Amino acid sequence: MANTASAKKAARQSEKVRAHNASLRSKLRSAIKRVQAAIKGGDKAAANGVLRDAGKVIDTIADKKIVHKNKAARHKSRLNSAVKAMA
């Protein structure tokens, strides 16, 4: 437990930041799942639209350093490949 006033404030701030980062990670995962669901649905046009939106979300979260830029690039690449592979 924090003893000094500054340590208590730092604990409050870090909890606030942790909650915000968790919500952004959740947003990332949801965007990825939406693309995967569209791919399973079989509609390539819809999958492309969802992929475009997901790409923006993924890039935004990588820019904020919530996830590493290489991880973001890997997700985008794999989703893009999966959409292109659709019949």
N, CA, C and O atoms as a GROMACS GRO file, in nm:
protein
  348
    1MET      N    1   0.085  -0.118   0.000
    1MET     CA    2   0.000   0.000   0.000
    1MET      C    3   0.089   0.124   0.000
    1MET      O    4   0.192   0.128   0.066
    2ALA      N    5   0.046   0.225  -0.076
    2ALA     CA    6   0.122   0.349  -0.086
    2ALA      C    7   0.120   0.425   0.046
    2ALA      O    8   0.016   0.436   0.112
    3ASN      N    9   0.236   0.477   0.084
    3ASN     CA   10   0.247   0.550   0.212
    3ASN      C   11   0.243   0.701   0.195
    3ASN      O   12   0.183   0.770   0.276
    4THR      N   13   0.307   0.752   0.091
    4THR     CA   14   0.314   0.897   0.074
    4THR      C   15   0.201   0.946  -0.017
    4THR      O   16   0.140   0.868  -0.090
    5ALA      N   17   0.177   1.074  -0.011
    5ALA     CA   18   0.071   1.132  -0.094
    5ALA      C   19   0.103   1.114  -0.242
    5ALA      O   20   0.014   1.085  -0.323
    6SER      N   21   0.230   1.133  -0.277
    6SER     CA   22   0.267   1.120  -0.419
    6SER      C   23   0.254   0.975  -0.466
    6SER      O   24   0.217   0.950  -0.581
    7ALA      N   25   0.284   0.880  -0.378
    7ALA     CA   26   0.270   0.739  -0.414
    7ALA      C   27   0.123   0.701  -0.430
    7ALA      O   28   0.087   0.621  -0.516
    8LYS      N   29   0.037   0.761  -0.345
    8LYS     CA   30  -0.107   0.735  -0.357
    8LYS      C   31  -0.160   0.791  -0.488
    8LYS      O   32  -0.241   0.727  -0.555
    9LYS      N   33  -0.114   0.909  -0.523
    9LYS     CA   34  -0.158   0.970  -0.650
    9LYS      C   35  -0.108   0.887  -0.768
    9LYS      O   36  -0.183   0.864  -0.863
   10ALA      N   37   0.016   0.842  -0.762
   10ALA     CA   38   0.071   0.760  -0.870
   10ALA      C   39  -0.008   0.631  -0.886
   10ALA      O   40  -0.031   0.584  -0.997
   11ALA      N   41  -0.051   0.572  -0.773
   11ALA     CA   42  -0.130   0.450  -0.778
   11ALA      C   43  -0.266   0.476  -0.843
   11ALA      O   44  -0.314   0.394  -0.922
   12ARG      N   45  -0.326   0.589  -0.810
   12ARG     CA   46  -0.455   0.625  -0.872
   12ARG      C   47  -0.438   0.644  -1.023
   12ARG      O   48  -0.518   0.595  -1.103
   13GLN      N   49  -0.333   0.715  -1.061
   13GLN     CA   50  -0.310   0.743  -1.202
   13GLN      C   51  -0.281   0.616  -1.280
   13GLN      O   52  -0.332   0.598  -1.391
   14SER      N   53  -0.199   0.529  -1.223
   14SER     CA   54  -0.164   0.407  -1.295
   14SER      C   55  -0.285   0.316  -1.311
   14SER      O   56  -0.298   0.247  -1.412
   15GLU      N   57  -0.374   0.316  -1.214
   15GLU     CA   58  -0.498   0.237  -1.226
   15GLU      C   59  -0.587   0.292  -1.337
   15GLU      O   60  -0.648   0.217  -1.412
   16LYS      N   61  -0.594   0.424  -1.345
   16LYS     CA   62  -0.674   0.488  -1.449
   16LYS      C   63  -0.618   0.455  -1.588
   16LYS      O   64  -0.694   0.423  -1.680
   17VAL      N   65  -0.487   0.464  -1.601
   17VAL     CA   66  -0.421   0.434  -1.728
   17VAL      C   67  -0.439   0.287  -1.764
   17VAL      O   68  -0.463   0.253  -1.879
   18ARG      N   69  -0.426   0.198  -1.663
   18ARG     CA   70  -0.442   0.055  -1.687
   18ARG      C   71  -0.582   0.024  -1.741
   18ARG      O   72  -0.597  -0.055  -1.834
   19ALA      N   73  -0.683   0.086  -1.682
   19ALA     CA   74  -0.821   0.064  -1.726
   19ALA      C   75  -0.841   0.115  -1.869
   19ALA      O   76  -0.909   0.051  -1.949
   20HIS      N   77  -0.783   0.230  -1.900
   20HIS     CA   78  -0.795   0.286  -2.035
   20HIS      C   79  -0.727   0.196  -2.137
   20HIS      O   80  -0.782   0.168  -2.243
   21ASN      N   81  -0.606   0.150  -2.105
   21ASN     CA   82  -0.533   0.061  -2.195
   21ASN      C   83  -0.608  -0.070  -2.214
   21ASN      O   84  -0.609  -0.126  -2.324
   22ALA      N   85  -0.671  -0.121  -2.108
   22ALA     CA   86  -0.747  -0.245  -2.119
   22ALA      C   87  -0.865  -0.227  -2.214
   22ALA      O   88  -0.896  -0.318  -2.291
   23SER      N   89  -0.930  -0.112  -2.209
   23SER     CA   90  -1.042  -0.088  -2.299
   23SER      C   91  -0.995  -0.079  -2.444
   23SER      O   92  -1.064  -0.124  -2.535
   24LEU      N   93  -0.878  -0.021  -2.466
   24LEU     CA   94  -0.823  -0.014  -2.601
   24LEU      C   95  -0.784  -0.152  -2.653
   24LEU      O   96  -0.807  -0.183  -2.770
   25ARG      N   97  -0.726  -0.235  -2.566
   25ARG     CA   98  -0.693  -0.373  -2.608
   25ARG      C   99  -0.819  -0.450  -2.642
   25ARG      O  100  -0.820  -0.529  -2.736
   26SER      N  101  -0.926  -0.427  -2.567
   26SER     CA  102  -1.054  -0.492  -2.593
   26SER      C  103  -1.108  -0.447  -2.729
   26SER      O  104  -1.162  -0.528  -2.805
   27LYS      N  105  -1.094  -0.319  -2.758
   27LYS     CA  106  -1.138  -0.265  -2.887
   27LYS      C  107  -1.061  -0.332  -3.001
   27LYS      O  108  -1.119  -0.364  -3.105
   28LEU      N  109  -0.931  -0.353  -2.981
   28LEU     CA  110  -0.846  -0.421  -3.081
   28LEU      C  111  -0.896  -0.563  -3.105
   28LEU      O  112  -0.914  -0.604  -3.219
   29ARG      N  113  -0.917  -0.637  -2.997
   29ARG     CA  114  -0.961  -0.775  -3.010
   29ARG      C  115  -1.097  -0.785  -3.077
   29ARG      O  116  -1.122  -0.875  -3.157
   30SER      N  117  -1.185  -0.691  -3.044
   30SER     CA  118  -1.318  -0.691  -3.105
   30SER      C  119  -1.310  -0.665  -3.255
   30SER      O  120  -1.382  -0.728  -3.333
   31ALA      N  121  -1.223  -0.574  -3.295
   31ALA     CA  122  -1.207  -0.543  -3.437
   31ALA      C  123  -1.157  -0.665  -3.513
   31ALA      O  124  -1.203  -0.694  -3.623
   32ILE      N  125  -1.062  -0.737  -3.453
   32ILE     CA  126  -1.008  -0.858  -3.516
   32ILE      C  127  -1.117  -0.964  -3.528
   32ILE      O  128  -1.129  -1.030  -3.631
   33LYS      N  129  -1.196  -0.980  -3.423
   33LYS     CA  130  -1.304  -1.080  -3.425
   33LYS      C  131  -1.411  -1.046  -3.527
   33LYS      O  132  -1.469  -1.135  -3.588
   34ARG      N  133  -1.437  -0.916  -3.547
   34ARG     CA  134  -1.536  -0.876  -3.648
   34ARG      C  135  -1.490  -0.917  -3.788
   34ARG      O  136  -1.570  -0.965  -3.868
   35VAL      N  137  -1.361  -0.899  -3.816
   35VAL     CA  138  -1.308  -0.938  -3.947
   35VAL      C  139  -1.317  -1.090  -3.962
   35VAL      O  140  -1.358  -1.139  -4.067
   36GLN      N  141  -1.278  -1.164  -3.859
   36GLN     CA  142  -1.283  -1.310  -3.866
   36GLN      C  143  -1.426  -1.359  -3.886
   36GLN      O  144  -1.448  -1.456  -3.958
   37ALA      N  145  -1.522  -1.294  -3.823
   37ALA     CA  146  -1.662  -1.332  -3.840
   37ALA      C  147  -1.709  -1.304  -3.983
   37ALA      O  148  -1.783  -1.382  -4.041
   38ALA      N  149  -1.665  -1.191  -4.039
   38ALA     CA  150  -1.701  -1.158  -4.177
   38ALA      C  151  -1.640  -1.257  -4.274
   38ALA      O  152  -1.702  -1.292  -4.375
   39ILE      N  153  -1.519  -1.303  -4.245
   39ILE     CA  154  -1.454  -1.403  -4.331
   39ILE      C  155  -1.532  -1.534  -4.325
   39ILE      O  156  -1.556  -1.598  -4.428
   40LYS      N  157  -1.573  -1.574  -4.204
   40LYS     CA  158  -1.653  -1.697  -4.191
   40LYS      C  159  -1.788  -1.683  -4.259
   40LYS      O  160  -1.843  -1.781  -4.309
   41GLY      N  161  -1.842  -1.560  -4.263
   41GLY     CA  162  -1.970  -1.536  -4.328
   41GLY      C  163  -1.964  -1.557  -4.478
   41GLY      O  164  -2.065  -1.589  -4.541
   42GLY      N  165  -1.847  -1.539  -4.536
   42GLY     CA  166  -1.828  -1.569  -4.678
   42GLY      C  167  -1.849  -1.451  -4.772
   42GLY      O  168  -1.833  -1.468  -4.893
   43ASP      N  169  -1.885  -1.335  -4.724
   43ASP     CA  170  -1.907  -1.219  -4.809
   43ASP      C  171  -1.778  -1.138  -4.818
   43ASP      O  172  -1.740  -1.070  -4.723
   44LYS      N  173  -1.712  -1.147  -4.934
   44LYS     CA  174  -1.582  -1.084  -4.947
   44LYS      C  175  -1.590  -0.931  -4.942
   44LYS      O  176  -1.502  -0.867  -4.886
   45ALA      N  177  -1.695  -0.873  -4.999
   45ALA     CA  178  -1.710  -0.728  -4.998
   45ALA      C  179  -1.728  -0.677  -4.854
   45ALA      O  180  -1.668  -0.577  -4.815
   46ALA      N  181  -1.810  -0.746  -4.777
   46ALA     CA  182  -1.831  -0.707  -4.637
   46ALA      C  183  -1.702  -0.725  -4.558
   46ALA      O  184  -1.668  -0.642  -4.473
   47ALA      N  185  -1.630  -0.832  -4.585
   47ALA     CA  186  -1.504  -0.858  -4.515
   47ALA      C  187  -1.403  -0.749  -4.545
   47ALA      O  188  -1.329  -0.706  -4.456
   48ASN      N  189  -1.399  -0.702  -4.670
   48ASN     CA  190  -1.307  -0.594  -4.706
   48ASN      C  191  -1.341  -0.466  -4.632
   48ASN      O  192  -1.252  -0.394  -4.586
   49GLY      N  193  -1.469  -0.436  -4.620
   49GLY     CA  194  -1.511  -0.316  -4.548
   49GLY      C  195  -1.475  -0.321  -4.402
   49GLY      O  196  -1.425  -0.224  -4.346
   50VAL      N  197  -1.500  -0.436  -4.340
   50VAL     CA  198  -1.467  -0.453  -4.198
   50VAL      C  199  -1.315  -0.451  -4.178
   50VAL      O  200  -1.265  -0.399  -4.079
   51LEU      N  201  -1.243  -0.508  -4.274
   51LEU     CA  202  -1.096  -0.511  -4.266
   51LEU      C  203  -1.040  -0.368  -4.269
   51LEU      O  204  -0.946  -0.337  -4.196
   52ARG      N  205  -1.097  -0.283  -4.352
   52ARG     CA  206  -1.051  -0.144  -4.361
   52ARG      C  207  -1.070  -0.073  -4.226
   52ARG      O  208  -0.981  -0.002  -4.178
   53ASP      N  209  -1.187  -0.094  -4.166
   53ASP     CA  210  -1.214  -0.032  -4.035
   53ASP      C  211  -1.121  -0.088  -3.927
   53ASP      O  212  -1.070  -0.014  -3.843
   54ALA      N  213  -1.100  -0.220  -3.931
   54ALA     CA  214  -1.013  -0.284  -3.833
   54ALA      C  215  -0.869  -0.236  -3.847
   54ALA      O  216  -0.799  -0.219  -3.748
   55GLY      N  217  -0.825  -0.214  -3.970
   55GLY     CA  218  -0.690  -0.165  -3.993
   55GLY      C  219  -0.666  -0.031  -3.926
   55GLY      O  220  -0.559  -0.006  -3.871
   56LYS      N  221  -0.767   0.056  -3.932
   56LYS     CA  222  -0.756   0.186  -3.866
   56LYS      C  223  -0.745   0.171  -3.715
   56LYS      O  224  -0.664   0.237  -3.650
   57VAL      N  225  -0.827   0.082  -3.660
   57VAL     CA  226  -0.824   0.059  -3.515
   57VAL      C  227  -0.689   0.002  -3.474
   57VAL      O  228  -0.629   0.047  -3.376
   58ILE      N  229  -0.641  -0.096  -3.548
   58ILE     CA  230  -0.513  -0.161  -3.516
   58ILE      C  231  -0.399  -0.060  -3.521
   58ILE      O  232  -0.315  -0.056  -3.431
   59ASP      N  233  -0.397   0.024  -3.625
   59ASP     CA  234  -0.291   0.125  -3.637
   59ASP      C  235  -0.297   0.226  -3.524
   59ASP      O  236  -0.194   0.265  -3.469
   60THR      N  237  -0.417   0.269  -3.489
   60THR     CA  238  -0.432   0.368  -3.382
   60THR      C  239  -0.378   0.314  -3.250
   60THR      O  240  -0.309   0.384  -3.177
   61ILE      N  241  -0.412   0.189  -3.221
   61ILE     CA  242  -0.368   0.130  -3.095
   61ILE      C  243  -0.217   0.105  -3.094
   61ILE      O  244  -0.153   0.115  -2.990
   62ALA      N  245  -0.162   0.073  -3.211
   62ALA     CA  246  -0.016   0.057  -3.220
   62ALA      C  247   0.054   0.192  -3.203
   62ALA      O  248   0.160   0.199  -3.141
   63ASP      N  249  -0.006   0.298  -3.258
   63ASP     CA  250   0.054   0.431  -3.244
   63ASP      C  251   0.058   0.475  -3.099
   63ASP      O  252   0.149   0.547  -3.058
   64LYS      N  253  -0.040   0.432  -3.021
   64LYS     CA  254  -0.045   0.467  -2.879
   64LYS      C  255   0.040   0.373  -2.795
   64LYS      O  256   0.045   0.385  -2.673
   65LYS      N  257   0.107   0.279  -2.861
   65LYS     CA  258   0.198   0.182  -2.798
   65LYS      C  259   0.127   0.093  -2.697
   65LYS      O  260   0.186   0.052  -2.596
   66ILE      N  261   0.000   0.062  -2.724
   66ILE     CA  262  -0.073  -0.033  -2.641
   66ILE      C  263  -0.028  -0.174  -2.681
   66ILE      O  264  -0.012  -0.261  -2.595
   67VAL      N  265  -0.008  -0.194  -2.811
   67VAL     CA  266   0.055  -0.317  -2.861
   67VAL      C  267   0.174  -0.275  -2.947
   67VAL      O  268   0.178  -0.162  -2.997
   68HIS      N  269   0.268  -0.364  -2.963
   68HIS     CA  270   0.388  -0.334  -3.041
   68HIS      C  271   0.351  -0.320  -3.189
   68HIS      O  272   0.258  -0.386  -3.237
   69LYS      N  273   0.424  -0.235  -3.260
   69LYS     CA  274   0.393  -0.211  -3.400
   69LYS      C  275   0.407  -0.338  -3.484
   69LYS      O  276   0.334  -0.356  -3.582
   70ASN      N  277   0.499  -0.425  -3.448
   70ASN     CA  278   0.515  -0.550  -3.523
   70ASN      C  279   0.396  -0.644  -3.502
   70ASN      O  280   0.355  -0.714  -3.594
   71LYS      N  281   0.342  -0.644  -3.382
   71LYS     CA  282   0.224  -0.726  -3.355
   71LYS      C  283   0.105  -0.673  -3.436
   71LYS      O  284   0.028  -0.751  -3.492
   72ALA      N  285   0.092  -0.542  -3.440
   72ALA     CA  286  -0.016  -0.481  -3.518
   72ALA      C  287  -0.001  -0.516  -3.666
   72ALA      O  288  -0.099  -0.551  -3.732
   73ALA      N  289   0.121  -0.507  -3.717
   73ALA     CA  290   0.146  -0.539  -3.857
   73ALA      C  291   0.116  -0.686  -3.885
   73ALA      O  292   0.063  -0.720  -3.991
   74ARG      N  293   0.151  -0.772  -3.791
   74ARG     CA  294   0.126  -0.916  -3.808
   74ARG      C  295  -0.024  -0.944  -3.815
   74ARG      O  296  -0.068  -1.022  -3.899
   75HIS      N  297  -0.101  -0.881  -3.726
   75HIS     CA  298  -0.246  -0.900  -3.729
   75HIS      C  299  -0.305  -0.851  -3.861
   75HIS      O  300  -0.386  -0.920  -3.922
   76LYS      N  301  -0.264  -0.733  -3.904
   76LYS     CA  302  -0.316  -0.678  -4.028
   76LYS      C  303  -0.281  -0.768  -4.146
   76LYS      O  304  -0.364  -0.792  -4.234
   77SER      N  305  -0.159  -0.817  -4.149
   77SER     CA  306  -0.114  -0.903  -4.258
   77SER      C  307  -0.193  -1.033  -4.264
   77SER      O  308  -0.236  -1.075  -4.371
   78ARG      N  309  -0.212  -1.095  -4.149
   78ARG     CA  310  -0.285  -1.222  -4.147
   78ARG      C  311  -0.431  -1.205  -4.184
   78ARG      O  312  -0.488  -1.288  -4.255
   79LEU      N  313  -0.492  -1.097  -4.135
   79LEU     CA  314  -0.633  -1.072  -4.171
   79LEU      C  315  -0.645  -1.041  -4.320
   79LEU      O  316  -0.737  -1.089  -4.386
   80ASN      N  317  -0.553  -0.962  -4.371
   80ASN     CA  318  -0.555  -0.928  -4.514
   80ASN      C  319  -0.539  -1.053  -4.601
   80ASN      O  320  -0.608  -1.069  -4.702
   81SER      N  321  -0.447  -1.140  -4.562
   81SER     CA  322  -0.425  -1.265  -4.636
   81SER      C  323  -0.550  -1.352  -4.633
   81SER      O  324  -0.585  -1.414  -4.734
   82ALA      N  325  -0.616  -1.357  -4.519
   82ALA     CA  326  -0.736  -1.440  -4.506
   82ALA      C  327  -0.848  -1.385  -4.594
   82ALA      O  328  -0.923  -1.463  -4.653
   83VAL      N  329  -0.860  -1.253  -4.602
   83VAL     CA  330  -0.965  -1.194  -4.686
   83VAL      C  331  -0.933  -1.220  -4.834
   83VAL      O  332  -1.022  -1.252  -4.912
   84LYS      N  333  -0.808  -1.205  -4.871
   84LYS     CA  334  -0.769  -1.228  -5.011
   84LYS      C  335  -0.788  -1.374  -5.052
   84LYS      O  336  -0.814  -1.402  -5.168
   85ALA      N  337  -0.775  -1.466  -4.957
   85ALA     CA  338  -0.787  -1.608  -4.986
   85ALA      C  339  -0.933  -1.652  -5.003
   85ALA      O  340  -0.960  -1.765  -5.044
   86MET      N  341  -1.026  -1.562  -4.971
   86MET     CA  342  -1.168  -1.598  -4.984
   86MET      C  343  -1.202  -1.621  -5.132
   86MET      O  344  -1.148  -1.555  -5.220
   87ALA      N  345  -1.292  -1.716  -5.156
   87ALA     CA  346  -1.329  -1.750  -5.294
   87ALA      C  347  -1.417  -1.643  -5.356
   87ALA      O  348  -1.457  -1.655  -5.472
   0.00000   0.00000   0.00000
